[in-house]
Amino acid sequence: MKLLRFRTDGVGKTGLLNEDEITELNCSMVDALNASDINEFKTENSYNLSDVDVLPPVSPSKVVCVGLNYKDHARELDMELPEEPVIFIKPSTAVTGHLDDVRYPPCSTQVDYEAELGIVIKKEAHNVDKGDAPDFIGGYTILNDVTARDKQRKDVQWTRAKGFDTFAPIGPCIETELNPVDQHISLRLNNDLKQDSNTKNMIFNVYELVEFISHVMTLNPGDVIGTGTAPGVGPMQIGDTVEAEVEGIGVLKNFIKSV
């Protein structure tokens, strides 16, 4: 099932998405992800998707991202496969949603897109074994790991390059029943296909990532893990429209604007 957060009449709500119809749920997103029977939370209120503002599906305390994690991306860069995941954090203030603007910082001369499958954590995860990882995953979403590439090249670490406000678009929804190890992932810039791969090309799969990261830091309910990007990464310009798509989830669309 697809879950999303949305705003109508100035009020944020949780909903169950069926094509273009939203059924309002009287619970938080984390409660919905942990529900044994989502029907218990259904209300009689329904909305058309086109009549509401779609919000980021969760409000993570942190977004933990993974560096090089696609075999075809490694071949593209002529890089050896890493022996273990390389991770970094985007702050919660970087999170924005579907159809929101991504703000191009004036201090940067190259801002790149990176389409990724996002893992949404539903309950506290600490020292989780990969075999138990599915018990801690509420579902999957789409993340665009926007990056100021010139700052990434300049800095020893990636906090500045990855952490600008609006540099973590997430959405549009959470799919709770996705098979994460074999889904098409792509990105279009102004309707031109730029990234095109499959999650089966990941070096470390989603369960291995949950294990690795949860042995470094505790993952809180609502936290998001970005699982790395496919080949074809490139720059965006002010005025561009970027659409990241993951099969089975949908399309995350954003607009590049000046600050």
C-alpha positions in Angstrom: 0.0 0.0 0.0 1.0 3.6 -0.5 1.0 6.0 2.4 1.6 9.8 2.2 1.4 12.9 4.2 -0.5 15.9 2.8 -1.8 19.3 3.8 -5.3 20.6 3.3 -6.8 23.7 4.8 -3.5 24.4 6.5 -3.5 21.1 8.4 -1.0 18.2 7.9 -2.5 14.8 7.7 -1.6 11.1 6.9 -3.4 9.3 4.1 -3.7 6.1 2.2 -3.2 6.6 -1.5 -5.2 4.6 -4.1 -4.4 6.0 -7.6 -5.5 9.6 -7.2 -7.8 9.2 -4.2 -6.5 9.8 -0.6 -8.3 8.2 2.4 -7.4 10.2 5.5 -6.0 8.2 8.4 -6.4 9.3 12.0 -2.8 8.5 13.0 0.8 9.6 12.4 2.8 8.2 9.6 5.0 6.2 12.0 1.8 4.7 13.5 0.6 3.8 10.1 3.8 2.1 9.2 3.6 0.0 12.3 -0.1 -0.8 12.1 -1.1 -4.4 12.0 -4.4 -3.4 10.3 -4.5 0.0 8.6 -8.3 -0.2 8.3 -8.4 0.6 12.0 -7.2 4.1 11.2 -9.3 4.9 8.2 -11.7 7.8 8.4 -14.6 8.7 6.1 -12.7 11.7 4.8 -11.3 11.4 1.3 -9.5 13.9 -1.0 -8.3 14.0 -4.6 -4.5 14.1 -4.9 -4.7 17.2 -7.2 -6.5 19.1 -4.4 -3.9 18.8 -1.7 -0.3 19.7 -1.0 1.9 16.7 -0.8 4.3 16.8 2.2 7.5 14.8 2.8 6.2 11.4 3.9 8.2 11.5 7.1 10.1 14.0 9.3 13.3 12.2 9.8 15.7 13.0 12.6 18.4 12.3 10.0 18.9 11.1 6.5 21.7 8.6 6.3 23.1 8.3 2.8 25.5 5.9 1.1 28.2 6.8 -1.3 29.2 4.6 -4.2 26.7 1.7 -4.2 25.8 0.8 -7.8 28.1 -1.5 -9.8 27.3 0.2 -13.0 28.0 3.6 -11.4 31.4 2.3 -10.3 32.1 1.1 -13.8 31.1 4.5 -15.1 33.6 6.2 -12.8 36.3 3.5 -13.3 36.4 2.9 -9.5 36.9 -0.3 -7.5 34.0 -1.6 -5.5 34.1 -0.5 -1.9 34.6 -3.2 0.8 32.1 -1.6 3.1 29.5 1.2 2.7 30.7 4.8 2.8 28.0 6.8 4.7 27.2 10.4 5.5 24.3 12.3 6.9 22.0 15.0 5.6 20.4 17.2 8.2 16.7 17.2 8.8 16.6 20.8 7.5 17.6 19.6 4.1 14.3 17.6 3.7 11.7 18.9 1.3 8.9 17.3 -0.6 7.3 16.4 -3.9 6.7 19.4 -6.2 8.7 21.6 -3.9 11.6 23.9 -5.0 15.2 22.9 -4.6 17.2 26.1 -3.9 20.4 26.6 -5.8 22.9 28.2 -3.3 24.7 31.2 -4.8 28.0 30.0 -3.4 27.9 26.9 -5.7 28.6 26.6 -9.4 27.6 23.0 -9.8 24.5 21.4 -8.2 23.9 17.7 -9.2 21.0 15.3 -9.1 21.3 11.8 -7.6 18.2 9.6 -7.8 18.0 7.0 -5.0 15.7 4.4 -3.4 15.0 5.5 0.2 14.5 3.1 3.1 12.0 4.4 5.7 12.7 3.1 9.3 9.5 2.3 11.3 10.9 1.5 14.7 14.1 2.1 16.7 16.9 0.1 15.1 20.2 -0.6 16.9 22.7 -3.3 16.1 20.2 -5.0 13.7 21.3 -8.2 11.8 20.5 -8.1 8.1 18.2 -11.1 8.5 16.0 -9.1 10.9 16.2 -5.8 8.9 12.7 -6.3 7.3 11.2 -6.0 10.7 12.5 -2.5 11.0 11.7 -1.2 7.5 8.3 0.5 7.2 8.6 0.9 3.4 10.4 2.6 0.6 10.3 6.1 -0.9 12.4 8.1 -3.4 15.2 10.5 -2.5 17.1 12.9 -4.6 20.5 13.3 -3.0 21.1 16.8 -4.3 24.8 17.7 -4.1 26.9 20.8 -4.6 29.6 19.0 -6.5 32.1 21.8 -6.5 31.9 22.0 -2.7 32.2 18.2 -2.4 35.5 18.3 -4.4 36.8 21.2 -2.3 36.0 19.9 1.2 37.6 16.9 2.9 34.1 15.8 4.2 30.8 16.1 2.5 28.6 17.9 5.1 28.4 21.2 3.3 28.0 19.8 -0.2 25.2 17.5 0.8 23.5 19.6 3.6 22.1 22.8 2.1 18.5 23.5 2.8 16.2 21.7 0.3 19.0 19.2 -0.7 17.0 16.2 0.3 13.7 16.0 -1.6 11.8 12.9 -0.4 8.5 11.5 -1.6 6.0 11.5 -3.0 4.8 8.5 -0.8 5.9 5.4 1.0 5.3 2.0 -0.6 5.1 -0.6 2.1 5.1 -3.7 -0.1 8.0 -3.1 -2.5 10.6 -5.7 -3.4 13.7 -3.5 -3.0 16.2 -5.7 -4.7 14.8 -5.6 -8.3 13.2 -2.3 -9.2 13.8 0.1 -12.1 15.3 3.5 -11.1 15.6 6.5 -13.3 15.8 10.2 -13.5 14.7 12.8 -16.1 16.0 16.3 -16.3 13.6 18.5 -18.3 12.1 15.3 -19.7 15.5 14.0 -20.9 16.5 10.6 -19.4 19.7 11.0 -17.5 19.8 8.0 -15.1 18.6 4.5 -15.9 19.4 1.4 -13.8 17.9 -1.2 -11.5 18.3 -1.7 -7.7 19.6 -5.2 -8.4 22.9 -3.4 -9.4 23.4 -2.3 -5.7 26.7 -3.4 -4.2 25.2 -3.5 -0.7 21.5 -4.3 -0.6 19.0 -2.6 1.6 19.2 -5.2 4.4 23.0 -5.1 4.5 22.8 -1.3 4.7 20.4 -1.4 7.7 22.7 -3.8 9.4 25.8 -1.7 8.7 24.3 1.7 9.6 22.5 0.5 12.7 25.8 -0.9 14.1 27.2 2.7 13.8 24.2 4.7 15.0 20.7 4.2 16.3 18.1 4.7 13.6 14.9 6.4 14.9 11.4 5.9 13.6 10.9 8.0 10.5 14.6 8.1 9.6 15.5 7.6 6.0 18.4 5.8 4.4 19.5 6.8 0.9 20.9 3.7 -0.8 23.2 5.3 -3.4 22.7 6.5 -6.9 22.8 5.0 -10.4 25.1 6.1 -13.2 24.4 9.2 -15.2 24.8 11.8 -12.4 25.0 15.4 -13.7 24.4 19.1 -13.1 21.1 21.0 -12.9 20.5 24.6 -13.6 18.1 27.2 -12.2 14.8 26.8 -14.1 15.2 23.0 -14.5 12.6 20.4 -13.6 14.0 17.1 -12.2 12.0 13.9 -11.9 13.3 10.9 -10.0 11.4 7.6 -10.5 11.4 4.3 -8.8 9.3 1.5 -10.1 6.4 0.6 -7.8 6.6 3.9 -5.9 6.1 6.8 -8.4 7.8 10.0 -9.4 9.4 12.6 -7.2 9.3 15.9 -9.0 11.1 19.1 -8.1 11.9 22.5 -9.5 15.4 24.2 -9.4 15.1 27.8 -8.2 17.5 30.5 -7.0 17.7 31.3 -3.3 
